Amino acid sequence: MSQPITTQSITQFRGLFRSLVLDPMLLYAHVLSAKIVAQIVHEEVGETDDRIYTPLVTLATFLAQIFSNDHSCRGAVARLRSWRVAQGLPPCSLATGGYCTARQRLPETLLPRLVRATSQKLQESAPSHWLFHDRSVAIVDGTCASMPDTPKNQKEYPQHPNQKRGCGFPIARIVMLLSLATGAVRDLAIGPWSGKLTGENALLRGLRSCLKRGNILLGDSYYSSYQEVAALLKMGVDVVMRQHGGRPTDFRQGQKLGRDDHLVEWQRGRQRRSWMSLLEFSRLPHSILMRELLVQVDKKGFRTRQFVIVTSLLDPIKYPAWELANLYRARWHAELDIRTVKDLMQMDVLRCKTPEMVRKEIWAHALVYNLVRAVMAEAAYRRGVQPRELSFQGARQVIKGFRAELARAPSPRGARLRADALSAMANERVGDRPDRYEPRARKRREKMYPRLQEPRSLARKRLESAA
């Protein structure tokens, strides 16, 4: 018999979420509440006949699994069992089969909806001094993640072609849109590492709906193609990007705005890209007016000495060259944010064995990351600083340190604990080292084991025959 999502189940989810993940009262602008989650879950799942692993319980346990340093399913089930016993409920089995089956039943559309809902609410609630000229800036960048070497994963996300079959791992390409103001993941797209229409530009085209008129897209030279820029300008989205290496820049031409700063017309090429239809190509404008400016890098230790920024922000009075140079420099936050998700949150090597669960795992990482960013935004807002000034790892440590006490504290003491947690979080600042440079090399050596050059099954047979 199917069971609807009741007030009791919402209360249970709120308590489980507070005990295993974080206290929702810490979130800036209440970006995620139990009622909102229950409504989205009901729309995506409907009524179910689950008794222990209801959709809300499964979702809370899944997020707790991602938030924990131990990403194992057994650890997640053990945490759920301890919570149930503490609440006076019958203990659940430590076997992970029921939990894994329940995760598989969660629709793939559920976690993306929650990620977009949290990031949108967080962005809409951002005060104006967190923005750039009162405008929202999104940073685009791509990365990759590997996953278990199973036939299903290999079929949808093939391994690198230079690796021998049985010695490599499937690879997924991920393109993220990140908020410059709050650091939250606004949206992401997932595709195979290689193949037709799997590049970062192709994945970005699927994310355009996340951008709104008046937004600014910040990206590196990979995204500054004529087709991409023209499509974004048609949507009312401005761009600040690095000049594509295949497009020459001559500051002797065009309308001069200042030293090494001019307006120039980009001409549409005659050659149609293979992925574009004739109709799409015909709708492209024959030319677009762009601004190009040269940035000189005089910092010791920096690899690049100069580069050209291209932008559709044409007014040199409203947007001076030095301000655009500083804005493009902020693009590096995307590298740091992605490193946070992959390294600190352990998304670099995924654990799930089917493509569907791999995608859910990636979206679950993005959701937990956004929740921590929302807590950081609350701490920053109360202290009167920028969210980017706070440490993500420091915020995680504070949340984990205060979680147990917040879960069982009564209302008056809970309010004091929350205020102190946010204050402690605001004190965990990121060092202000704008011109720091370090070699991209590791000092600590890896263990001196040889690399596997053949499938493990063949390697075992070889060892058996040698014995």
Order of alpha helices (4+ residues) and beta strands (2+ residues): alpha-alpha-alpha-alpha-alpha-alpha-beta-alpha-beta-beta-alpha-beta-alpha-beta-beta-beta-alpha-beta-beta-alpha-alpha-alpha-alpha-alpha-alpha
